[in-house]
Amino acid sequence: MVRNTRAFASKYGCIRRDNLNEGCTPRCEGNVIIGADCGRGDCGAYGAYCHQDPGAAPRCVFYMCEPWGEQHGCLDERTKVDCQDGAVSFGDCSAYGAYCHQDPGEQARCILGLCEPHGENHACLDEHTIVDCREGDFTLGDCGAYAAWCHQSPGEQARCVSAFCIPDAASEPWEHHICTLDGQRALCTAAGGLEPAPCPAGSHCEDGACVPEACQPACGDRACGPDPICGASCGECAVGARCEAGACVPEACQPACGDRVCGPDPVCGASCGGCPAGQACQPDGSCQLLAPEQGVLRGVVTGAGEGGDEPVPRALVRAEGEPEVEADADGAWQLVLAAGEHLVHARAEGYEGASARCQALAGEIVECPLQLTALAHEDPEDPEDPEDPEEVIVEGGCASAGGVGGGAWLLLLVWLGMRRR
């Protein structure tokens, strides 16, 4: 079959042309582009529309863009669309810690995640860097350059807070006085500010307080706490006591023996009871039979001082080569040891250490008294004060539970008499 055949008269004869295509006019049909070759392209398949300017070829324009000029929009909260004469490119705001924002009738923009699109706000980028936001734009400030932390309280704007006022960026500011590096006194406010608060003439700053120059402490009868003139310490209370108005007052301790039937309770050191003959108290407060080759050394640690002999609560006692045990609140202690002679040591804060050689008897409980001597208060103007206290060893200071040997007591009394001369 012959189609599109055209014949014309010519001395050259007849020319036949099959399938002759005269082409198409480039144009838009809705969102479809018709090309000069009559080919068809669907702009809508790419989220675009077909646009043709007078005298120009049709083209696809992204649906968020105008055919001409420059526009910016938000594809989603992360992606910014940049249009230039209908051509489109995409930017990822989230790659810079930002989000895409577009006000009605305005161009879209990337805004730092710490900033609001309108108004002024301040936030912490890290513990030293403060972000100052204004209408979505931001500048960075370095709190660290001013020896400060960037701090932001819940529901509040961030601010730089002096490192002299809070220990770290997470701590809340509170009102208190400090001493600056140059010795001046300053006030840390609850709002995080630092204001001058100089000390009056004749005083200087110590731990945030104004202390008179060349201050002489006046403790008087105070045994603990600060003196009322200089604020210097008048002493510390022993374990189990607290300071009240300059005096050490025993704590109202509540023993907690629980299942313990012997030994000291773990809270107050009070005795939870004793064990029957042939048994020894274990560290867990239970009584167990002694092994045939074991014996018990026990006693009370006392302290010799100007006020006489008093039990030393919670003194630490150990036999040579054995771990330490803690005496109870009445100074009582016991050790389960192999039968034989042992060198037993005792120590406590404020006392010279002491030792005694005691004989542990298999299957028996033997008393082994230990006496400490209170340390004398050194007089800085007395050159004869001893420099280092020496541990005192009492030889043979032990006896069975039936009674203390006379020889042991004699040695102990001789030693005490020598110490008190």
C-alpha positions as CSV (number, residue, x, y, z in Angstrom):
1,M,0.0,0.0,0.0
2,V,1.3,3.5,-0.9
3,R,0.6,6.4,1.4
4,N,1.2,10.1,1.3
5,T,2.1,9.9,-2.3
6,R,2.5,13.1,-4.2
7,A,2.9,13.3,-7.9
8,F,3.9,16.3,-10.0
9,A,4.7,16.9,-13.6
10,S,8.3,17.2,-14.4
11,K,10.6,16.3,-17.2
12,Y,12.4,14.4,-14.3
13,G,9.5,12.1,-13.8
14,C,7.5,11.2,-10.7
15,I,8.9,11.1,-7.1
16,R,7.1,9.1,-4.5
17,R,7.5,9.9,-0.8
18,D,6.2,7.5,1.8
19,N,5.3,8.3,5.5
20,L,5.9,12.1,5.2
21,N,5.6,13.8,8.6
22,E,5.2,17.5,8.6
23,G,6.0,17.8,12.5
24,C,4.1,19.6,15.4
25,T,3.9,23.0,16.9
26,P,5.7,23.0,20.4
27,R,3.1,23.8,23.0
28,C,1.6,23.0,26.4
29,E,-1.5,20.8,26.7
30,G,-2.2,21.1,30.4
31,N,0.9,19.7,32.2
32,V,2.0,17.9,29.1
33,I,4.7,19.3,26.8
34,I,4.2,18.7,23.0
35,G,7.6,18.9,21.2
36,A,8.4,19.8,17.6
37,D,8.8,16.1,16.9
38,C,5.3,15.6,18.3
39,G,6.9,13.8,21.4
40,R,5.0,14.2,24.7
41,G,6.4,14.8,28.1
42,D,4.4,14.8,31.4
43,C,5.7,17.6,33.7
44,G,3.1,16.6,36.3
45,A,5.0,13.3,36.8
46,Y,7.9,15.3,38.3
47,G,5.8,17.6,40.5
48,A,5.9,20.4,37.9
49,Y,3.6,22.2,35.4
50,C,4.0,23.1,31.8
51,H,4.7,26.8,31.0
52,Q,5.3,28.5,27.6
53,D,6.3,32.1,27.2
54,P,5.3,33.9,23.9
55,G,7.6,32.9,21.2
56,A,9.5,30.5,23.4
57,A,9.6,26.7,23.7
58,P,7.5,25.2,26.4
59,R,9.2,24.0,29.6
60,C,8.5,22.3,32.9
61,V,8.5,24.5,36.0
62,F,8.5,23.1,39.5
63,Y,5.1,23.5,41.2
64,M,6.5,25.7,44.0
65,C,8.3,28.0,41.5
66,E,7.3,31.0,39.4
67,P,8.4,30.8,35.7
68,W,10.7,33.9,36.2
69,G,12.6,35.4,39.0
70,E,13.9,34.0,42.3
71,Q,11.8,32.4,45.0
72,H,12.4,30.3,48.1
73,G,9.9,27.9,49.8
74,C,9.8,25.0,52.3
75,L,9.2,21.5,50.9
76,D,9.1,20.2,54.4
77,E,10.5,21.3,57.8
78,R,14.0,20.2,56.8
79,T,14.1,21.0,53.0
80,K,14.4,24.4,51.4
81,V,13.4,24.9,47.8
82,D,15.4,27.5,45.8
83,C,13.9,28.6,42.4
84,Q,15.6,30.6,39.7
85,D,13.6,31.3,36.6
86,G,11.6,28.1,37.1
87,A,14.6,25.9,37.6
88,V,14.8,24.3,41.1
89,S,17.4,23.2,43.6
90,F,17.1,21.8,47.1
91,G,18.9,22.6,50.3
92,D,18.9,20.6,53.5
93,C,18.5,23.0,56.5
94,S,18.9,20.1,59.0
95,A,22.5,19.6,57.8
96,Y,23.3,22.8,59.6
97,G,21.1,22.1,62.7
98,A,18.4,24.3,61.3
99,Y,14.7,24.0,60.1
100,C,12.9,25.5,57.1
101,H,10.4,28.3,57.9
102,Q,8.2,30.4,55.7
103,D,5.9,33.2,56.7
104,P,2.8,33.9,54.6
105,G,3.8,36.1,51.7
106,E,7.5,35.8,52.5
107,Q,10.4,33.9,51.2
108,A,11.4,30.7,53.0
109,R,14.6,30.6,55.1
110,C,16.7,28.2,57.2
111,I,16.5,29.0,60.9
112,L,18.9,27.6,63.5
113,G,17.1,25.0,65.6
114,L,17.7,26.9,68.8
115,C,16.1,30.1,67.5
116,E,12.5,31.2,67.1
117,P,11.5,32.7,63.7
118,H,10.4,36.0,65.3
119,G,11.4,38.1,68.3
120,E,14.5,37.7,70.4
121,N,15.7,34.7,72.3
122,H,18.9,33.3,73.8
123,A,20.0,29.6,74.1
124,C,23.1,27.6,74.9
125,L,24.9,25.8,72.0
126,D,27.2,24.1,74.5
127,E,28.5,24.8,78.0
128,H,30.6,27.8,76.9
129,T,28.8,29.2,73.7
130,I,25.6,31.3,73.9
131,V,23.4,31.8,70.8
132,D,21.7,35.2,70.5
133,C,18.7,35.0,68.1
134,R,16.9,38.0,66.6
135,E,14.1,37.4,64.0
136,G,15.5,34.0,63.1
137,D,19.0,35.3,62.5
138,F,21.7,34.5,65.1
139,T,25.1,35.4,66.4
140,L,27.4,33.3,68.7
141,G,29.0,34.5,71.9
142,D,31.8,32.9,73.9
143,C,30.9,32.9,77.6
144,G,34.2,31.1,78.3
145,A,36.2,34.2,77.1
146,Y,34.8,35.9,80.3
147,A,35.4,33.0,82.6
148,A,31.8,32.1,82.6
149,W,29.4,29.2,81.8
150,C,26.5,29.3,79.4
151,H,23.5,28.4,81.6
152,Q,19.8,28.1,80.8
153,S,17.2,27.5,83.4
154,P,14.0,25.6,82.4
155,G,11.6,28.1,80.7
156,E,14.2,30.9,80.9
157,Q,16.5,32.6,78.4
158,A,20.2,31.5,78.4
159,R,22.8,33.7,80.0
160,C,26.5,33.7,80.8
161,V,27.1,33.0,84.5
162,S,30.4,33.5,86.1
163,A,32.4,30.3,86.8
164,F,33.2,31.8,90.2
165,C,29.5,31.6,91.1
166,I,28.5,28.1,89.9
167,P,30.7,24.9,89.6
168,D,29.4,23.9,86.2
169,A,26.9,24.9,83.4
170,A,24.2,22.6,84.8
171,S,24.1,24.1,88.3
172,E,21.4,26.7,89.1
173,P,22.7,30.1,90.3
174,W,22.1,31.1,94.0
175,E,22.8,34.2,96.0
176,H,26.1,34.0,97.8
177,H,29.3,35.9,98.3
178,I,32.7,34.9,96.9
179,C,36.3,36.1,96.8
180,T,37.6,36.9,93.4
181,L,41.2,36.0,92.2
182,D,42.4,39.5,93.2
183,G,41.1,39.0,96.7
184,Q,38.0,41.3,96.3
185,R,34.6,40.3,97.6
186,A,31.7,40.0,95.2
187,L,28.0,39.0,95.3
188,C,26.7,36.2,93.0
189,T,23.1,36.9,92.4
190,A,20.3,34.4,92.0
191,A,19.9,35.7,88.4
192,G,23.5,34.7,87.6
193,G,25.0,38.2,87.9
194,L,28.2,39.1,89.6
195,E,28.2,42.4,91.5
196,P,31.0,44.1,93.6
197,A,30.5,43.7,97.4
198,P,33.8,45.1,98.8
199,C,34.8,44.5,102.4
200,P,35.2,47.5,104.7
201,A,38.5,48.9,105.5
202,G,40.6,46.8,107.9
203,S,39.2,43.5,106.7
204,H,39.8,41.1,103.8
205,C,37.8,38.4,102.0
206,E,38.0,34.8,103.0
207,D,35.6,32.2,101.7
208,G,33.2,35.0,100.8
209,A,33.2,36.5,104.2
210,C,34.9,39.8,105.4
211,V,37.5,38.9,108.0
212,P,39.3,41.5,110.1
213,E,43.0,41.8,109.4
214,A,45.3,40.1,111.8
215,C,42.3,38.5,113.5
216,Q,42.8,36.7,116.8
217,P,40.4,33.8,117.2
218,A,38.4,33.9,120.5
219,C,37.1,30.4,121.1
220,G,36.9,30.7,124.9
221,D,35.0,27.7,126.2
222,R,34.0,26.6,122.7
223,A,35.1,23.1,121.7
224,C,33.9,23.1,118.1
225,G,32.5,25.3,115.4
226,P,33.7,28.7,114.3
227,D,34.8,31.4,116.8
228,P,32.6,34.4,116.9
229,I,35.3,36.9,116.0
230,C,37.3,35.4,113.1
231,G,35.2,32.5,112.1
232,A,38.2,30.2,112.6
233,S,37.5,26.6,113.7
234,C,37.5,25.9,117.4
235,G,37.7,22.2,116.9
236,E,35.8,19.2,115.5
237,C,33.5,16.8,117.4
238,A,34.3,13.1,117.6
239,V,32.3,10.5,115.7
240,G,28.8,10.2,117.3
241,A,28.6,13.8,118.4
242,R,27.5,17.0,116.8
243,C,28.3,20.7,117.5
244,E,25.7,22.9,119.2
245,A,26.6,26.4,120.3
246,G,30.3,25.5,120.5
247,A,29.7,22.3,122.5
248,C,29.9,18.7,121.3
249,V,26.6,17.0,122.0
250,P,26.2,13.2,121.6
251,E,24.0,12.2,118.7
252,A,20.8,10.5,119.5
253,C,21.8,7.2,117.8
254,Q,19.4,4.3,117.4
255,P,21.1,0.9,117.4
256,A,20.2,-1.4,114.6
257,C,21.2,-5.0,115.7
258,G,18.7,-6.7,113.4
259,D,19.5,-10.4,113.4
260,R,22.8,-9.8,115.3
261,V,23.1,-11.5,118.7
262,C,26.6,-10.4,119.6
263,G,29.2,-7.7,118.8
264,P,28.6,-4.0,118.0
265,D,25.6,-2.9,115.9
266,P,26.8,-1.3,112.6
267,V,25.1,2.1,113.2
268,C,25.9,3.2,116.7
269,G,28.5,0.6,117.8
270,A,26.3,-0.4,120.7
271,S,26.7,-4.0,121.9
272,C,24.1,-6.5,120.5
273,G,25.0,-9.1,123.2
274,G,27.6,-11.8,123.9
275,C,28.2,-15.4,123.1
276,P,28.0,-18.4,125.6
277,A,31.2,-20.2,126.7
278,G,33.0,-22.1,123.9
279,Q,31.6,-19.8,121.2
280,A,32.9,-16.7,119.5
281,C,31.2,-13.7,117.9
282,Q,31.6,-13.6,114.1
283,P,31.7,-10.4,112.0
284,D,28.1,-10.9,110.9
285,G,26.9,-10.9,114.6
286,S,26.4,-14.6,114.9
287,C,27.8,-17.0,117.6
288,Q,29.8,-20.0,116.4
289,L,31.7,-22.7,118.2
290,L,35.4,-22.2,118.5
291,A,37.7,-24.6,116.5
292,P,39.8,-26.8,118.8
293,E,42.9,-24.8,117.9
294,Q,41.3,-21.4,118.4
295,G,40.9,-19.1,121.4
296,V,39.4,-15.7,122.0
297,L,41.1,-12.5,123.1
298,R,38.8,-9.7,124.3
299,G,38.9,-6.5,126.3
300,V,38.0,-2.9,126.5
301,V,40.1,-0.1,125.1
302,T,40.4,2.7,127.6
303,G,42.0,6.1,127.4
304,A,44.2,7.6,130.1
305,G,44.0,11.4,130.4
306,E,43.5,14.2,132.8
307,G,39.9,13.2,133.4
308,G,40.9,9.6,134.3
309,D,40.3,6.4,132.4
310,E,37.4,6.3,130.0
311,P,36.3,3.7,127.4
312,V,37.4,4.8,123.9
313,P,34.4,4.1,121.6
314,R,35.1,2.6,118.2
315,A,38.8,2.3,118.7
316,L,40.5,0.1,116.0
317,V,42.1,-3.1,117.3
318,R,44.2,-5.8,115.5
319,A,46.5,-8.6,116.2
320,E,49.8,-8.7,114.3
321,G,49.2,-10.0,110.8
322,E,45.4,-9.9,111.2
323,P,42.8,-7.3,109.9
324,E,41.5,-4.5,112.1
325,V,38.2,-4.7,114.0
326,E,36.3,-1.8,115.4
327,A,35.5,-1.7,119.1
328,D,31.9,-0.9,120.1
329,A,30.6,2.3,121.6
330,D,31.8,1.1,125.0
331,G,35.3,0.3,123.7
332,A,34.7,-3.5,123.9
333,W,36.3,-5.8,121.3
334,Q,37.2,-9.4,120.7
335,L,39.4,-11.4,118.3
336,V,39.2,-15.1,117.4
337,L,42.9,-16.2,117.0
338,A,45.0,-19.3,116.8
339,A,46.2,-20.5,120.2
340,G,49.5,-18.8,121.2
341,E,51.0,-15.5,122.0
342,H,49.9,-12.4,119.9
343,L,50.9,-8.8,119.8
344,V,47.7,-6.8,119.8
345,H,47.6,-3.1,118.7
346,A,45.0,-0.4,119.4
347,R,44.6,3.1,118.0
348,A,42.1,5.9,118.0
349,E,42.1,9.5,116.9
350,G,43.4,11.8,119.6
351,Y,45.4,9.1,121.4
352,E,48.8,7.5,121.3
353,G,48.8,4.0,119.9
354,A,49.3,1.1,122.4
355,S,50.0,-2.6,122.2
356,A,49.9,-5.6,124.5
357,R,51.2,-9.2,124.2
358,C,48.5,-11.6,125.1
359,Q,48.3,-15.4,125.2
360,A,45.3,-16.9,123.4
361,L,44.3,-20.3,124.9
362,A,42.6,-23.0,122.9
363,G,38.8,-23.1,123.6
364,E,39.0,-20.2,126.2
365,I,38.3,-16.5,126.4
366,V,41.2,-14.5,127.6
367,E,41.0,-10.8,128.7
368,C,43.5,-8.5,127.1
369,P,43.1,-4.9,128.3
370,L,44.4,-2.1,126.1
371,Q,44.9,1.4,127.4
372,L,45.6,4.5,125.2
373,T,47.0,7.8,126.4
374,A,45.4,11.0,125.2
375,L,47.7,13.2,123.1
376,A,48.8,16.3,124.9
377,H,47.9,19.7,123.3
378,E,51.2,21.0,121.9
379,D,52.4,24.4,123.1
380,P,54.1,26.1,120.1
381,E,56.3,28.1,122.6
382,D,57.5,25.0,124.5
383,P,60.5,23.4,122.7
384,E,60.3,20.4,125.0
385,D,57.0,19.1,123.5
386,P,57.6,15.7,121.9
387,E,57.6,15.7,118.2
388,D,56.3,12.2,117.5
389,P,54.3,10.0,120.0
390,E,55.6,6.5,120.3
391,E,53.5,3.4,120.6
392,V,53.5,1.8,124.0
393,I,53.8,-2.0,124.3
394,V,52.6,-3.7,127.5
395,E,54.2,-7.1,127.9
396,G,52.1,-9.9,129.3
397,G,48.9,-7.8,129.9
398,C,46.5,-10.7,129.6
399,A,44.6,-13.2,131.7
400,S,41.9,-15.9,131.3
401,A,38.2,-15.0,131.6
402,G,38.4,-16.4,135.2
403,G,40.6,-13.4,136.3
404,V,43.4,-11.2,135.2
405,G,46.9,-12.4,136.1
406,G,48.5,-10.4,138.9
407,G,51.8,-10.1,136.9
408,A,50.0,-8.5,134.1
409,W,48.3,-5.9,136.3
410,L,51.6,-5.2,138.1
411,L,53.3,-4.4,134.8
412,L,50.4,-2.2,133.7
413,L,50.4,-0.3,137.0
414,V,54.2,0.3,136.8
415,W,53.9,1.6,133.3
416,L,51.0,3.9,134.3
417,G,53.0,5.2,137.2
418,M,55.9,6.0,135.0
419,R,53.7,7.8,132.5
420,R,52.2,10.1,135.2
421,R,55.4,11.3,136.8
